[in-house]
Amino acid sequence: MLMKTCPYCQNASFSSTTLGGPWLCPSCGEDITHTPVEAPHRPVQTGEAANGKNPFDSVRKFFRKLIKAGS
């Protein structure tokens, strides 16, 4: 995943394509095609919350207890 910081509004813009063409900032709409690409700070895994914990852990724990209680 590629990331650019918009020089106009300072918001981050992400893209997974390398096909070229204009890169428009999703926040302000300015063309940031010629803005240098940055490495994202850390890849976020699917199902991972901003605090680094998986939000489904509590759901799994609940169902494990439910299954044990039914046994």
N, C-alpha and C positions, 0 to 999 in steps of 0.2 A: 504494500500500500504506500502510495506517495502522499506527501504532505507539503503544502505551501502555506506561509503566513501572508495574508493579504497586506500589502503595504499601505492600503487606503483605510481599512477598518481594523486591522490587526487581528482579525479572526482567522482561525485555522480552516483550511480547505483540504479535503482528502479526495484521492482518486485511485482507482485500481487499474486504470487503463494507461497504456503507453502508446496509443494510436496517434497521438498528436491532435492538432486542431486547437481551437481556442479553449482556454481554461478560465472559466468565469467564476468569480467568488460567489458562493451561494448566499452569503450574507448581504453584500452590497451590490453585486452584479458587475463589478469592474473586471476588466480583462487582466488576469494575472499570469498570462501565458509565459511571459519573459521573466517572471519572478523565479529565483532559484528553488529547486526542490530540496526539502529537508527530510531527514530521517525522523519518523514518528518517535516520540519519547519511549514508548514501550507498546508492543502489540497487545491488544486486548483480546483475550480468548472468548469464544462464544460461551455465553452463560456466565460470564464473570462480571461482577458488579464493580463499581468504581473503587470500593474499599478492598478489592482483591479477593473477596470471598465469593464463592459460587452461590447465587441466590436459591438454587434448587437443593442445597444441603439440608435446609430445614424441612423441606417437603419430603426428602428421602428419609430423614430421621423420623418424621411423623408416621410414614407408612411402615417403616421397620417396626416401630412400637405397636402399630395397629395389627400387623401380621403376627408378632410375638404374642399379643394379647389373645388373638384368635386361636392360637395353637394349644 
